[in-house]
Amino acid sequence: MRLFLAPMEGLADAVMRDVLTRLGGIDLCVAEFVRVTHHLLSERVLLRTVPELANGGCTPAGVPVRLQLLGSDPVCLAENAAQAAELGAPGIDLNFGCPAPTVNRHGGGAVLLAEPERIHAIVAAARRAVPEGVPVTAKMRLGLEDTSLALDCARAIEAGGADELTVHARTRADRYRPPARWEWLARIREEVALPLVANGDVWTPGDWEKIRQVSGCGDVMIGRGLIIRPDLARRIKSGGEPMPWRELLPVVEAYYALVRARVDPRHAPGRLKQWLGMLASAYPEAEELHRRLRAERDAEELARRLRE
Ligand SMILES: Cc1cc2nc3c(=O)[nH]c(=O)nc-3n(C[C@H](O)[C@H](O)[C@H](O)COP(=O)(O)O)c2cc1C
């Protein structure tokens, strides 16, 4: 029974992974996608997205971080997967789910779900290129407009030799509209033998129980639920009451200090406000703080007012 932190571009970067994994309960993270076009990405580019590579591939709390690649060319993806493994990534994940139009226009992400043969070629090439001890995994949605190719895609990923498959139980057309189609996870589990990780709309420990029941999957990946309730993984594992705001506020302050150390001061305030805005759906105090700080644009001044 493992709990994964989902890759979330623009939301769960190395700083957020650091803060969340310190709180406990998360067994593994998948980093936000790195886009592969026509060439071998430099070490600098890979380290920018996954600075954990310089720390043995783990967050400071010791939780492994898989590196996710997004692209459509099997040869190029395989070369980059080998390079990432060489740099110490503890696993390579392949993205077959991103719905962003800019990404899909270039043939990457969810648009590949219309082409199970290409998915197979990508997984097989990456698996061949990466040393055996390093897992090559995949993450998919259920399809583009409908679920008609969901099973074919899952079979293609298995036949390509993937070590594990995470399924976000929605099509691209579903975007993020609830509810996620957990029953599809059970159908996929009947079709393929490779380990399946269930994903989509787990917001509470009760949801975690339900998705496991409906899907039959032991392992669950959580994205937005962990941003909104940072102690969710710990509570799922150990029970207990939700973390009160007075305990969470120092975590938010520590997050912002780390953001300011890593991010351009022009962008740092936006990152804090983004998190506070999301926390507001679970914590009224975060909503109040968000309202108070919304207009502040200066990174240092924001840090001062956060401590007030
Ligand atoms: C802001 C945002 C960025 C995302 N970026 C990625 C990404 O880089 N790679 C990926 O495979 N999925 C990405 N996803 C999808 C999530 O990993 C996850 O599948 C989805 O949010 C459903 O899980 P949840 O309901 O627990 O959030 C992203 C989702 C969000 C909301």
The ligand as a Tripos MOL2 file, in Angstrom:
@<TRIPOS>MOLECULE
LIG
   31    33     1     0     0
SMALL
NO_CHARGES

@<TRIPOS>ATOM
      1 C1         -1.7560   21.9990  -12.0820 C.3       1 LIG1
      2 C2         -1.6260   20.5560  -12.5270 C.ar      1 LIG1
      3 C3         -0.4930   20.1590  -13.2220 C.ar      1 LIG1
      4 C4         -0.3340   18.8250  -13.6350 C.ar      1 LIG1
      5 N1          0.8290   18.4450  -14.2380 N.ar      1 LIG1
      6 C5          1.0260   17.1280  -14.5540 C.ar      1 LIG1
      7 C6          2.2840   16.6680  -15.0680 C.ar      1 LIG1
      8 O1          3.2680   17.4340  -15.1990 O.2       1 LIG1
      9 N2          2.3710   15.3520  -15.4050 N.ar      1 LIG1
     10 C7          1.3390   14.4770  -15.2390 C.ar      1 LIG1
     11 O2          1.4780   13.3010  -15.5570 O.2       1 LIG1
     12 N3          0.1490   14.8790  -14.7150 N.ar      1 LIG1
     13 C8         -0.0070   16.1620  -14.3620 C.ar      1 LIG1
     14 N4         -1.1890   16.5540  -13.7720 N.ar      1 LIG1
     15 C9         -2.2250   15.5390  -13.4540 C.3       1 LIG1
     16 C10        -2.0530   15.0120  -12.0190 C.3       1 LIG1
     17 O3         -0.8310   14.3010  -11.9040 O.3       1 LIG1
     18 C11        -3.1990   14.0790  -11.6190 C.3       1 LIG1
     19 O4         -3.2600   13.0160  -12.5270 O.3       1 LIG1
     20 C12        -4.5460   14.7970  -11.5910 C.3       1 LIG1
     21 O5         -4.4490   16.0320  -10.9220 O.3       1 LIG1
     22 C13        -5.6270   13.9380  -10.9130 C.3       1 LIG1
     23 O6         -5.2590   13.6430   -9.5950 O.3       1 LIG1
     24 P1         -5.9050   14.4350   -8.3250 P.3       1 LIG1
     25 O7         -7.4000   14.4070   -8.5000 O.co2     1 LIG1
     26 O8         -5.4340   13.6650   -7.1330 O.co2     1 LIG1
     27 O9         -5.3730   15.8410   -8.3900 O.co2     1 LIG1
     28 C14        -1.3640   17.8720  -13.3740 C.ar      1 LIG1
     29 C15        -2.5180   18.2900  -12.6800 C.ar      1 LIG1
     30 C16        -2.6470   19.5970  -12.2450 C.ar      1 LIG1
     31 C17        -3.8950   20.0050  -11.4810 C.3       1 LIG1
@<TRIPOS>BOND
     1     1     2 1
     2     2     3 ar
     3     2    30 ar
     4     3     4 ar
     5     4     5 ar
     6     4    28 ar
     7     5     6 ar
     8     6     7 ar
     9     6    13 1
    10     7     8 2
    11     7     9 ar
    12     9    10 ar
    13    10    11 2
    14    10    12 ar
    15    12    13 ar
    16    13    14 ar
    17    14    15 1
    18    14    28 ar
    19    15    16 1
    20    16    17 1
    21    16    18 1
    22    18    19 1
    23    18    20 1
    24    20    21 1
    25    20    22 1
    26    22    23 1
    27    23    24 1
    28    24    25 2
    29    24    26 1
    30    24    27 1
    31    28    29 ar
    32    29    30 ar
    33    30    31 1
@<TRIPOS>SUBSTRUCTURE
     1 LIG1         1 GROUP 0 **** ****
